[in-house]
């Protein structure tokens, strides 16, 4: 298996704002319909002939993890994000990580090897396709109480395991259920020394996951999906990962910045930060926290781009004054289908962007946008890892990533932006791409005009349509 000789995904040594995989820079773009591994294991899931099944809503209900990894690879993507299981799936006859010793009862000390065979096959298939898998070790939504398939079916719920009773954690039948991951946050208090019996079973589970993931070079270890446990909880598990896999790439995705001080994640053992302490994740969501697609008109695109730019500028400023804390910032679960997101993230210096749960995107526009993005990277060979966000080079509504030889400018509409040439610039050679379709829209050459004092006049660059224009700018 070729993936076994690949080098582990890491922070890029030459520019710690970005990632590398197998020793080469990689920008983590991606999309996927499924967010949890056990969704792929449903008996009704079968390989999909997409030509014979043009109805993607039907096809997506049958997609396996083999199909999904191939679909991401087809778009040139390099990022998938997965939770190990969804609690309620065992009631549908689907294996979870633990062994079910009797109907509806799990032994938290024993594991289901059939499940882990699929787990390993999935990671291997992703690795073969050069796809990085962000593995969410804990899943706060799956521990939440308000849906019948979550805590009311979770193996850590004392009703569904043979290891402890309601003296360790509340079941789902009384008002105390609201304190599992909210309120008193009893599930998280184990790392504070308050519940050693619970901590024992938590550690057994995490150690098993780490043992299974460790051989694979394509895993980012995220402590918790939309976590509410706080920095102490996240740091405890990050240290456990680091002790067992010293070169692991570790990230966190706190749900609420009021619960999690973002600066805590710029310290060892963390390697990168997903969602920018939630700020970026909210900025890329669209008009609401909804999973559903949002039309571009659902809210101001100007507002969305401004929020993304603002959050990333703050992080870059912080890391500029604290260079020892420089790390990649990215978003692995951007809700909603908003075309501008991936370009805004790229041009503002993020390390990755993934469209999340786009089963609500029947036209598969997110797939198309990721394909367009990677077509641009491939055909221009833009060295993004040598570049930095340069909003200061623009006047008008646009984004810019640049070094002294090349720039990428994103214009979200047909209006013009003004580019401010620097001392070394003599001519700009421009290529225009439609951000929606990937079609090349032409080329232009713009000589730099300088005044008598040597200061250059601004160069106007016009967007070519209302759906977004990406401009590849060679600076000569």
N, C-alpha and C positions, 0 to 999 in steps of 0.2 A: 504494500500500500504506500503510494508516493507521499502521502501526507505525513508519514512517520519520520521523514527526514527533513521536514520543514522546520524553520526556526519559529519559536513562539511569538505570538503577537505581543508587541512591546511599545513603549513610548519611543518615538524616533530620537535617537541620540543627538543628531545634528540640529534638530529644531523640535523642542519638547512640546510645542503646541499641536503636534501631529503624531500619528501612529505609524508603525512599520510592521509588516508581516513577511516572514521568510526573508528578512534582511532588506526589504524594499519598502519605500513609502507607500502608504495606502490611505485613501480618503474613504471613510466608512459610510457609503450610501446604501440604502436598502428599502425594502417594503415587504410586507407579508400579510396574508389574510388571517393566519392562525397565530395565537399568542401563547398557547400552552401545548406541550408535547402530547398530552393524552387526547387532545382533539384529533390528532392525526391517527390515533389508534382505534377509533370507533369502527365497528365491523362494517358500517356502510361506506367507509372511505375506500375508494378504489382509484387506481391510476386514471388520469383524465386524458382523453383525446380531445384537445382543445378545438381542433378543426371540426370534429364531429359534434362537439358540444359548445356551440357559440354562446349559449346562455350561461354566463359566468356565475350567476347566482346559484344555479344548479351545480355547475362544475365545481365550484369552490367547496360545496358540501361533501365532495368526494375526493378532495385532494389529499394525498399522503405527504409525509415529510420528504419522500423522495421527489415528488413533483414540486413541492414548495422550494426546496433547495435548488433544483434545476431552473425553476422560474426566476428566482433571484439572480442566479448565475447568468441566465439569458439576457437580463437587463444590464449586466456588467456590475451588479451590486456586490457588496462585500460585507453586509451586516444583516443578521437575523437576531431576534431577541425572543427568548422563550422562558416560560416558567415550567418547572418540571411536571406539574400536574394540576388538574382542576379537581377540587374535592369531590364534587357530586358525580364525577364520571364513573366511580366504582359501582354506583347503583345501576349503571347501564352495561355492566359486565366488562368494564375496561380495567386493566391492571393499573394499580398505583405503585409507588416505590416499595410499600410495605407488604408483607405477606398477610393475606386475609385468612385467619386461622379458623374462622367460622363465619357464616353469613353476617355481614355487617360488623365484624369485629377484626381489628388489626392488631398484630403484635409489633410494637414499635422497636423491638430489638431484632426483628427478622425482616428480610427483604425479598421482594418478588423478582427473581432473576429473569423471568420473561420480560418484565418491564425494562430492566436494565440492559437486556440484549437489544431492545429497540432503541433505548437511550444511546448506547454506543454506536449503533448503526447510523442514527441520525447525525451524531457529531462527526463520524467518519465521512459520511456523504457530504456534509457541509465542508469539511476540510478538503476533500477531493475537488470541490468547486471553488476553493479559495474564499470561502465565506466564514467570517468571524461570527461566532455565536455568543451573544451576551446571555449568560445563564443567571437567571434570577434565583438565588438560593432560597430566599423566603419570598412569599407572595402575600402582602398585606390584604389585597382584595379578597383572596381566597380564605383569609382568616376572619373576614368581616361577617357580621351577624345578620345582615338585612336581606339575605336571599337564601332560599332553601338549598341551593347547591353549594353554599359556601361553608361557614362554620357549622350549620346544622347537618353537614355530611363529612366534616373534616376528621381524618384519623387522629388528630391531636385532641379532638373533642372527647371527653371521657366516656361518652355513650358508645363510641365506636372503636375503642381500644381495650385491651385486656390488661393494661399496665398500671392504670391509676384511676382514681375516682374524682368526684366533683370537689374534693378538698384540694386538688392540685390546680384545676382550671374549671370554670363554670361550664355546664353544658349549654344547650340551646333553648332550654325550656323556661327559664326565668329571667327576671330583669337584669341579673348579673352578667348576662351574655353581652351587654353593651360595654362591659369593661375588659373584654378580651384584648382588643387592639386599640380601643378608644377609651375614654374615661380614665380609669385607673391603669389601663394598659398592662394587664396582668401577664400577658404572654411575653412581654419584654422585660418584666421585672426580674427574670431569672439571672440576668447578667449583673444585677445589683446585689446578688447574694441572698435573695429573698425566697427562692424556690429551687433548691438544689435538685430535687427529683425531676422537675420539668427540664432543667438545664441538662441533666444526664441524657434524656431522650432527644433533646434538640441537638446535642453534640454527636450522638450516635448517627443521626440522620445526616447532618452536615458532613461528618467524616466520610460517610458512604458516598455522598455526592462528589466530594473532592477526590476520593480514590478513583471513582469512575471517570472524572474529567481530566485528571492529571496527565494521562498519556497524550492528550490531544493538544496540539499547538495553537488551535484556533478558538480558544475560549477566553472571554472576558468575564470575570467573576464579579457579579453585582450582588450586594448584600441583600437588598430587598426591593421588590417592585413597589413603587409608590410608598416608600417606607414612612412609618410614623413612630418608629421606636426611638429615634433620637441618636445623636452622635455617639453616645456611650454604647448603645446596642450595636450600631454599625461598626464601630471601632473594635469591639470585642471579637466579632466574627471576622473582620478583616485581619486581625492579628492571628486568628486561628488558621485562616487560609495561608497567610505568609509563613507560618511555622511549618506547614505541611507541603506547600508548593512555593519555595523561596522566590522564584522568578515569575509568579503569577501577576497578571494585570488585574488590578482590583479597582472597582468603581462603586459609587453609591448613587442612589436616586431618591433623595428625600422628597416626601410629598409636599411638605409645607415649610417654607423658610422660617416661620415662627417657631416650629418644632425643632428645627435643625439649623444650627449656626453654620453657614456655608464655609466659613474659614476653617472649621474643624476638619474639612475634607481636603485641605491643602497640606496636610501633614502626613507623614508615614503612618500607617502602611498603605494609604490610598495612592493610586497611580494616575487617575483621571476622574472626571466628574460628569455624570450623566444628567442632563437637564439644567446644568448651571445652577444647582440648588433650587430647582423648580422654575426659576425666572424665565429661562429659555423655553422650557416645555409649555408654560402658560402662553408665552408670546407666540408660539407656533400653533397653538390649538385652534385659533379662529375665534368666533364670537362667543363660544361657550366651552364648557368642559366635555362636550358631547363627543361620542365616538363617530357619529355620522358625518358624512361628507358635508362640506359647506361650500356654497357657491362663492365665487370671488366677490360677489356683491354683498355677501352676508355681513361684512364689516369693511372698514376702510383698509385697503391694502397699504396705504401710506402709514396708517397706525401700526399695522403688523410689522412692516419693515423697520419702522422707527424703534419699536420695542426690541426687536432682535438686535439691531445695531447698538442700542443703548446698553443692553445687558452684556453683550460681548465686549463693548468698549470698557465697561467697568472691570471686567475680568482681566482684560489685557493691561489696563492701567495698574491694577493690583499686582499682576505678575511682573510688570516692568519695574516696579519698585521693590519687588520681592522675587528676584530671578530664580532663587533656589526653590521656589514653589511653583514654577512654571509647569503646567500639565495640560493635556488636551481637554477641551470642553466640547460636548456634543449632545445630541438629543436622539435617544433610541426609540421614543414612542410619541411621535408627533401626531396627534389626533387631527382628523379632518383632511380633506383633499384641497390643499392650497398650493397652487403651482409655484408661487414665489419663494416658499419656505426654503427649498434646497439651495437655491441660488443666493438668497440672503444669508443663509448660514455659511455657505462657502466663501462668499466675498467679504464677510465680516470676520473670518478667521477661525470658524469652528472646525472641528476635526471630523465631523460626521453628522448625518441626518438620516433618519429612517421613518417612512410613513407607516403608521401603526394601525393594525386591524382594518385594513382597507377592504374587508368584506362588504363594507358599506359603500363601495366605489364600483358599481356594476360595470362601468365602462372601462375599468382598469386604467384610469388616467394616471394614477400614481406610478404604476409600472412604466407607462410611457415616459413620464417625467424623469424617472431614474434612468431609463434607457437614453433619453436625450442628454442628460447630464454626463453620463459615462461616454457617450459618443463624443461629446465636446472634449473631455479629458483625453480620450484616445487619439482623436484626429489632430488636436493642437499640441499634444504632449506638453501641456502647460506644467511647469515645475512648481506646483503649489506649495511644496514643502520648503521652498526657498523664498516664499512671499509672505507678506503681512498685510493686514487691512489698512487701506490708505484712503479713508473717506475724505481726508484733507485735500486730496487731489481733485475732488469733484465739487462743482456747484450745481445744485439742482437735486432732483429726487432720483438717486441711484446709489449703487454700492460698488466698491472697488477693492480688489486684492492685487497687490503689485510688488515687483522688485524693480531694479533699475533698468531691466531689459524688456520686461513684459508686464502687461496688466490685463486683468479680466474685469470688465465693467458690466454690471447688470442694470438695465433700464426697464422698469415694470410696465411702461406704457409707450406711446408714440411721441412723447415730448423729448426735448433735448436736454442733455446735461453738458456742462462745460468742464473740460479737462484742463488742469493747470500743469503745463510742461515744466520740467525741472531743468537745471543748467545743462545737463548732458543731452537732452532731447533735441533732435534736429528734424525728425519726421515721425509721424505715427502711421503705421500700416494696420488697417482695421479689417477684421472679418466679422460678419454679423450672422448670428444663428437665432432662429425662432425657438424660444424657450419651451413652447408647447409641442411643436412637431419635430424639432431637430433639423429642419431644412436650413441650409445655408442661404442667406439672403443677399449676398453680394460682398464686395470688397471696396474699400476706399483708401486713398493715401492722402494724408493731411500734413503738408509742410508746416513747420513751426515758424511763425512770424515773431521777430523780436524787435523791440523798440530800441532807440539809440542807447539807452542805459543798460541794454542787455536783457531786460525783463521780457519774458515771452508773453504773447497774447494768449488768451484762453482759446482752446480748440473745441468747437461745438460738435457733439456726437449725438445724432438723432436716433431715438428708438424707431423701429420699423413697423411696429404694430401695437395693439392694445393688450396682447397676451404675453408680452415680455420679450425683450431682446438681450441676448448675451453677446458681448463684444470682446473678441480676442484682439488685443492691442500690442503690436510689436513696437518697442520704443527704440528708435535708431538715432 
